[in-house]
Structures are given as C-alpha cells and as structure tokens.
C-alpha cells in the first residue's frame, strides 16, 4: 500500500526504539443497533416501580410485581411475550390521571337453578368459572365470582359487594381504556339457561381521561434511548397530538437533530363506520392503528401482540412484509370478520387489517401508517406502509455509521489528490464510497436500483468543513398481492 499511513494513537514523534502496535477497530466493527420495544401504559399504585421512567422488564411475573397485578402494563407485557419471547422489552409506566374516572360494568343473575352446573364468564378474554346448585339463590352464585376472579391472573377489574342481584365491577386502571373491557359468557357454559338462570351483562362504560397530561414529560424522560417498536393504547383527541409531536420529522425523534426513529402501534374498538371516521381524522406517518371491533380481548392486548410481531420480523429483516404473523388474541364476532371490500376500505382510511383462519387464529394481514395527506392537503402514499419506516430507519442508521469515521478526517477540495492511507477526504471520495456502500445494501435486499443511485447521488463540499449529500434511496418493496388472469381454454 502506497501513501501515508495514519495511526489513531501512535505518535510520529516517538524516538524510542522498539516494535509498537496501535489498534484501529474501525475495520472490525460489526455491531448492530439493538432494536428495543417499548410499551406505554398505566400501572397501579401497588406496583414497585415509579411512574414516568422507562424500565426494562425481565419477565411477565416481574411485570406483575413492578406495575401491579391486573394493571394495563402487566397485561400488555404478558401479551407482548406471547409473541416476542426473547427481544428486549421496556415499559414506560404512567399513573392514572388524578381527575380520571374508572369504567364500571356489572353482572346480574336472576332465576332459580333447576340442577347443578357451571357458568364460564369471560372478563377481557380471561375465563372465570363459577359453579351453582339447585339450592343457590342468584346472590350466592354472584358472591362466588370475586373468589373465582382472584384465581385467574391478569384480570383488569375488581369486584364490589353484591347488591340487588347484581355484582358491580370496576376497572383497576381509571381512564378511557377501561371502556374497552368486554364481558361475555362462554359458549361452553350455555347450559345455564336451560337450568333456569338468566344472566345480564352490563358492559364497561363511563371511564374518562387517559393520562395525556403526564404523557409529554414521561416521553421526554426517554432521553436519547432509541425504541423502534412502541405500543401505546391512547388514541383520544388529547393524546394523539402528543404522540405526533414526539415522533415528528421536524423536531421529534425522526428529525435530523435526534435521529432516534421509532414507530407507534395501537388498536381500537368500534364498528367499521366508526373506525373509518376515526381514520379520516388521523394523519401521522409514525402511527399504525389496527381496528379489532368486538374481540373479547381489549385493544391493549392487541396492540401489545402487534408490536411484538413487528419486532420479531424487523429484527430478522426490516424489509420483510409484516404479514401472516399469528397472534394469540381472540377474533371478533363473525359479522366483524371483514370482507375483502371492507378490508380495502379500511386500508384507504389509513387503518390496518388482520385475517382470521378457520380455527380462529388471528394474524396480521397488512400494517399501514395513518399518513394519508401531505402538508398541502393532497392524497399522498409516500409513507403508506409501516415497513417503509422500518427500512428508512435501518438505511439511515447504516449510512450514518458508515460515514462516522469521516468525522475525524480532513476535508480538502474536489481537485486535491488524496493518496491511499491519507487522513484527508474530499467530496468525490465520499461519493464513491457511498455508491459502494449502497450496492452492499442492495446485495442485502434493503434497497434497490443502485445504478439510479450512482447516477443521481450528489455530494458537495460547501466549505468550512461541511459536506452536503442528496441520496436517492429506493427501499425494497414487499410482495402485496399477485393478480392472475386465468385465460382458460375448452378444446
């Protein structure tokens, strides 16, 4: 190798005889970014960790201690770990808002049982079994429910004393999210009606005020820690602007000043029309929302598993389509398993879709962002797919890391000859290096059209030690659908 060899530490002024080795690790660095997941949700006062500070969660059992059994945070961790059993998981716990009201529901029973049997209640998808006999009054059966609930982990409600044939229930965490807890009676216990019992379920309602007031400060406490996959249940009118500002491209986590990236995943109840109306009002390239209609499991559980499914896929390859990822949540009712036309409607309203197999398994079908219009108000599909955001974060991080060694070099004019081993660079050298790096990214399947990149890249030395680069990055596409024209014959 000809030219000057630049040593990072060994001084050229040394006159002491000997053989000296100076270490340069720049050619050996193969480290990659650790892609963390973060769940933002409420804790209970019984939890052992304070609110407002993100903490790493070692296990589901630890989450129950850290955030309180039955809390939003503990339940979200459990469902996240149903899908991503190994990846690094953090939780940003929040306290209930001081003005928040907890949602309430109830279970009522009337009649006299003609024989013995059992009733299997579903509370937020968790099964609670209660027995009865001919000697029982409705109040006796209702009184057994709290003890049965205590034997089932991760039920997000508490029971009060039975009064007038009704067992009142209250969400453990106050706020709007409690309204999404569903009550049902399992089909497996349908014999209770034949035995003379009538059950009346009053669904949860009345929960108000999510902890949006504490959200900005809690998010700010994340500091410079990067979290690529963020699950958050707060889609109310007060919380949505907070999420949009924190991850925006101007001063947020996607801005040039932070470059921390990350994407928020959420889920919501509602009819097709209600979800479509919601989607029409949201426009955020860093937010993905999955409507889940009347699934027995809450949106909190859905978003936790969706976030985990994305994390698992992206750690393998950020360009892989996030589809056919099986979840463990229960599907909605048959009437809410959407037709092809209805699914397409949601996708044009900025909302994501799922599939349901014959055995009831729910799987992610397609994840898109809620971004639909540009700043001028025109339709814009630039940020349509959630995968695009993952790919851009990966490529930007790669090119930043690739060029980091240049920050300890001298910058000379484009016409200056640079011998091999020199500690100087110029714009043409950087340009060729970027073209070479882009081709390596193309070989890895992260980007495409390297010829176009090489023809259109611009690297300029604008003086005072500053380089400006225009990089025509073309991320790889995902296979979405295959249309076959079947031109059959009859001979």
Helices and strands as residue ranges (DSSP letters): G 25-27, E 37-42, E 54-56, H 60-67, H 72-83, E 89-94, E 104-111, E 117-123, E 126-132, H 138-150, E 157-163, E 166-171, G 176-180, E 183-185, G 187-189, H 191-194, E 197-205, H 212-220, E 229-232, H 237-246, E 263-268, H 272-281, E 287-291, H 299-316, E 325-326, G 334-336, H 340-347, E 353-356, E 362-366, H 386-403, G 404-408, E 410-411, E 424-425, H 427-443, H 450-456, E 458-463, E 466-470
